[in-house]
């Protein structure tokens, strides 16, 4: 018996799902940040954000935030 549970019991559902929200949101932030970066740099045309320096700056920051959120999600999953 470990932590009040025997080995025969299945893992609790809340532990099995821990970290998935952070991983999903982090991945979404990384993808959006990458798209914003290439739009801001002018590689993707047909958008209001094309060739706008602010998006070339905000994009990489958003990618970094997404990577931190992914890292936190992976740590939460590893602790279960």
Backbone as a chain_set.jsonl record, in Angstrom:
{"seq": "XXXXXXXXXXXXXXXXXXXXXXXXXXXXXXXXXXXXXXXXXXXXXXXXXXXXXXXXXXXXXXXXXXXXXXXXXXXXXXXX", "coords": {"N": [[0.845, -1.171, 0.0], [0.676, 2.09, -1.003], [0.626, 5.476, -0.348], [-1.922, 5.2, 0.745], [-3.238, 3.549, -1.028], [-3.776, 0.443, -2.662], [-1.878, -1.726, -4.831], [-3.599, -2.825, -6.689], [-5.618, -1.113, -7.385], [-6.995, 1.023, -9.882], [-5.418, 3.944, -11.391], [-6.405, 7.16, -10.22], [-8.786, 9.216, -11.938], [-8.442, 12.022, -12.02], [-5.729, 12.258, -11.615], [-4.737, 10.996, -13.86], [-5.384, 12.762, -15.893], [-3.997, 14.994, -15.325], [-2.19, 17.872, -16.105], [-2.71, 17.889, -18.844], [-4.286, 20.02, -19.805], [-2.565, 22.219, -19.526], [-0.522, 21.387, -21.263], [-1.898, 21.355, -23.715], [-2.766, 24.05, -23.99], [-0.277, 25.298, -23.959], [0.919, 24.249, -26.282], [-0.815, 25.311, -28.196], [-0.268, 28.039, -27.823], [2.406, 28.132, -28.665], [2.168, 27.455, -31.391], [0.455, 29.536, -32.325], [2.076, 31.756, -31.707], [4.25, 31.272, -33.404], [3.019, 31.507, -35.914], [2.178, 34.183, -35.778], [4.675, 35.388, -35.7], [5.858, 34.771, -38.224], [4.0, 36.049, -39.836], [4.294, 38.69, -39.003], [6.865, 39.149, -39.886], [6.475, 39.194, -42.565], [6.313, 36.953, -44.207], [3.952, 35.556, -44.579], [1.233, 36.414, -46.412], [-1.702, 38.541, -46.89], [-2.993, 39.318, -44.6], [-3.892, 41.449, -41.868], [-1.859, 41.627, -40.149], [0.457, 41.312, -41.552], [3.775, 42.148, -42.252], [4.015, 43.805, -39.987], [5.731, 45.156, -37.391], [5.163, 44.851, -34.662], [3.911, 42.341, -34.395], [5.959, 40.685, -35.116], [7.434, 40.886, -32.892], [5.761, 40.274, -30.708], [5.063, 37.646, -31.292], [7.395, 35.801, -30.894], [7.633, 36.153, -28.119], [5.234, 35.096, -27.234], [5.617, 32.467, -28.051], [7.68, 31.709, -26.301], [6.337, 31.917, -23.83], [4.449, 29.905, -24.23], [6.154, 27.666, -24.351], [7.083, 27.604, -21.716], [4.689, 27.046, -20.387], [4.145, 24.508, -21.452], [6.317, 23.123, -20.376], [5.677, 23.292, -17.641], [3.328, 21.777, -17.669], [4.336, 19.267, -18.397], [5.899, 18.739, -16.165], [3.882, 18.55, -14.215], [2.59, 16.246, -15.07], [4.616, 14.399, -14.724], [4.826, 14.218, -11.989], [2.781, 12.643, -11.1]], "CA": [[0.0, 0.0, 0.0], [1.424, 3.333, -1.134], [-0.272, 6.632, -0.289], [-3.269, 4.78, 1.086], [-3.824, 2.775, -2.122], [-3.113, -0.822, -2.97], [-1.421, -1.789, -6.214], [-4.644, -3.343, -7.561], [-6.551, -0.051, -7.738], [-6.589, 1.818, -11.056], [-5.098, 5.331, -11.036], [-7.559, 8.072, -10.213], [-8.952, 9.938, -13.203], [-7.874, 13.368, -11.957], [-4.279, 12.139, -11.766], [-4.44, 10.603, -15.234], [-5.586, 13.908, -16.775], [-3.239, 16.132, -14.814], [-1.2, 18.453, -17.001], [-3.129, 17.931, -20.245], [-4.744, 21.364, -20.155], [-1.372, 23.049, -19.701], [0.154, 20.964, -22.489], [-2.695, 21.782, -24.859], [-2.685, 25.51, -24.103], [1.104, 25.638, -24.308], [1.122, 23.948, -27.698], [-1.569, 26.31, -28.94], [0.477, 29.301, -27.741], [3.6, 28.016, -29.502], [1.752, 27.516, -32.802], [-0.001, 30.901, -32.612], [3.234, 32.64, -31.676], [5.029, 31.055, -34.624], [2.264, 32.102, -37.031], [2.263, 35.638, -35.645], [6.037, 35.807, -36.034], [6.079, 34.769, -39.678], [3.16, 37.104, -40.423], [4.92, 39.972, -38.701], [8.066, 39.279, -40.706], [6.059, 39.378, -43.941], [6.362, 35.717, -44.98], [2.573, 35.152, -44.863], [0.526, 37.608, -46.876], [-3.148, 38.506, -46.861], [-3.467, 39.539, -43.246], [-3.628, 42.783, -41.332], [-0.632, 41.534, -39.359], [1.594, 41.155, -42.449], [4.799, 43.201, -42.214], [3.855, 44.676, -38.825], [6.811, 44.848, -36.466], [4.652, 44.456, -33.351], [3.649, 40.904, -34.402], [7.26, 40.028, -35.164], [7.949, 40.947, -31.521], [4.832, 39.58, -29.817], [5.083, 36.221, -31.629], [8.398, 35.038, -30.144], [7.317, 36.203, -26.685], [4.145, 34.138, -27.045], [6.23, 31.136, -28.163], [8.382, 31.44, -25.037], [5.32, 31.67, -22.803], [3.912, 28.577, -24.517], [7.139, 26.66, -23.954], [7.068, 27.527, -20.253], [3.45, 26.356, -20.001], [4.354, 23.095, -21.779], [7.24, 22.587, -19.367], [4.918, 23.118, -16.398], [2.424, 20.661, -17.873], [5.116, 18.037, -18.337], [6.272, 18.514, -14.747], [2.69, 18.101, -13.501], [2.344, 14.85, -15.442], [5.685, 13.554, -14.178], [4.641, 14.088, -10.533], [1.702, 11.717, -10.727]], "C": [[0.897, 1.243, 0.0], [0.421, 4.471, -1.175], [-1.721, 6.223, -0.037], [-3.964, 3.971, 0.005], [-3.071, 1.471, -2.277], [-2.723, -0.823, -4.429], [-2.503, -2.222, -7.186], [-5.612, -2.26, -8.029], [-6.073, 0.689, -8.975], [-6.245, 3.245, -10.621], [-6.343, 6.2, -11.099], [-7.585, 8.896, -11.482], [-8.325, 11.326, -13.145], [-6.358, 13.336, -12.065], [-3.894, 11.791, -13.194], [-4.533, 11.797, -16.184], [-4.745, 15.115, -16.371], [-2.194, 16.598, -15.837], [-1.629, 18.568, -18.452], [-3.595, 19.317, -20.668], [-3.549, 22.288, -20.398], [-0.63, 22.677, -20.981], [-0.584, 21.453, -23.734], [-2.605, 23.293, -25.068], [-1.28, 25.963, -24.487], [1.4, 25.381, -25.775], [0.391, 24.951, -28.581], [-0.831, 27.652, -28.957], [1.723, 29.264, -28.628], [3.229, 28.141, -30.977], [1.299, 28.926, -33.171], [1.163, 31.88, -32.642], [4.097, 32.501, -32.921], [4.336, 31.679, -35.83], [2.351, 33.624, -36.973], [3.642, 36.145, -36.033], [6.242, 35.849, -37.536], [5.179, 35.78, -40.386], [3.794, 38.469, -40.199], [6.177, 40.221, -39.515], [7.743, 39.395, -42.196], [6.095, 38.125, -44.785], [4.983, 35.187, -45.342], [1.811, 36.415, -45.228], [-0.982, 37.436, -46.737], [-3.734, 38.692, -45.48], [-3.156, 40.969, -42.829], [-2.285, 42.797, -40.602], [0.621, 41.415, -40.229], [2.481, 42.389, -42.411], [4.595, 44.223, -41.087], [4.859, 44.248, -37.76], [6.312, 44.367, -35.102], [4.419, 42.951, -33.292], [4.939, 40.104, -34.506], [7.916, 40.031, -33.785], [7.074, 40.143, -30.56], [4.886, 38.069, -30.044], [6.11, 35.42, -30.852], [8.153, 35.053, -28.629], [6.227, 35.18, -26.365], [4.665, 32.706, -27.15], [6.937, 30.777, -26.865], [7.414, 31.157, -23.901], [4.726, 30.277, -22.992], [4.862, 27.473, -24.116], [7.202, 26.497, -22.439], [5.83, 26.776, -19.773], [3.549, 24.864, -20.319], [5.255, 22.445, -20.741], [6.525, 22.346, -18.04], [3.947, 21.944, -16.507], [3.146, 19.324, -17.818], [5.553, 17.725, -16.907], [5.085, 18.006, -13.949], [2.386, 16.646, -13.815], [3.383, 13.925, -14.827], [5.515, 13.317, -12.678], [3.571, 13.08, -10.154], [2.228, 10.374, -10.541]], "O": [[1.749, 1.421, 0.871], [-0.532, 4.433, -1.953], [-2.643, 6.849, -0.561], [-5.167, 3.727, 0.105], [-1.863, 1.41, -2.047], [-3.204, 0.014, -5.193], [-2.359, -2.016, -8.391], [-6.356, -2.479, -8.984], [-4.879, 0.957, -9.113], [-6.73, 3.705, -9.588], [-7.222, 5.989, -11.935], [-6.54, 9.234, -12.038], [-7.731, 11.767, -14.128], [-5.757, 14.291, -12.558], [-2.856, 12.23, -13.688], [-3.821, 11.834, -17.188], [-4.794, 16.152, -17.032], [-1.419, 15.796, -16.358], [-0.983, 19.274, -19.226], [-3.318, 19.741, -21.79], [-3.533, 23.048, -21.367], [-0.161, 23.556, -21.704], [0.039, 21.911, -24.692], [-2.394, 23.759, -26.187], [-1.119, 26.909, -25.257], [2.05, 26.19, -26.437], [0.923, 25.388, -29.602], [-0.779, 28.321, -29.99], [2.055, 30.26, -29.27], [3.898, 28.851, -31.729], [1.704, 29.459, -34.204], [1.223, 32.744, -33.517], [4.616, 33.491, -33.436], [4.983, 32.306, -36.669], [2.57, 34.278, -37.992], [3.766, 37.216, -36.628], [6.739, 36.84, -38.07], [5.556, 36.314, -41.429], [3.824, 39.303, -41.103], [6.518, 41.368, -39.804], [8.633, 39.664, -43.002], [5.919, 38.22, -46.0], [4.848, 34.444, -46.313], [1.753, 37.366, -44.448], [-1.476, 36.334, -46.498], [-4.858, 38.264, -45.219], [-2.262, 41.61, -43.38], [-1.656, 43.845, -40.456], [1.734, 41.416, -39.703], [2.008, 43.52, -42.522], [4.969, 45.386, -41.235], [4.832, 43.111, -37.289], [6.976, 43.556, -34.455], [4.692, 42.33, -32.265], [5.005, 38.969, -34.035], [8.847, 39.265, -33.539], [7.584, 39.419, -29.704], [4.767, 37.295, -29.094], [5.745, 34.441, -30.202], [8.437, 34.071, -27.942], [6.293, 34.486, -25.35], [4.208, 31.826, -26.42], [6.803, 29.654, -26.379], [7.645, 30.254, -23.096], [4.523, 29.551, -22.019], [4.43, 26.446, -23.593], [7.356, 25.384, -21.936], [5.914, 25.961, -18.854], [3.084, 24.038, -19.533], [4.979, 21.337, -20.281], [6.738, 21.322, -17.391], [3.763, 21.199, -15.544], [2.629, 18.358, -17.258], [5.569, 16.564, -16.498], [5.242, 17.131, -13.098], [1.971, 15.892, -12.934], [3.068, 12.796, -14.451], [6.008, 12.32, -12.151], [3.472, 12.701, -8.987], [1.474, 9.454, -10.225]]}, "num_chains": 1, "name": "protein.A"}
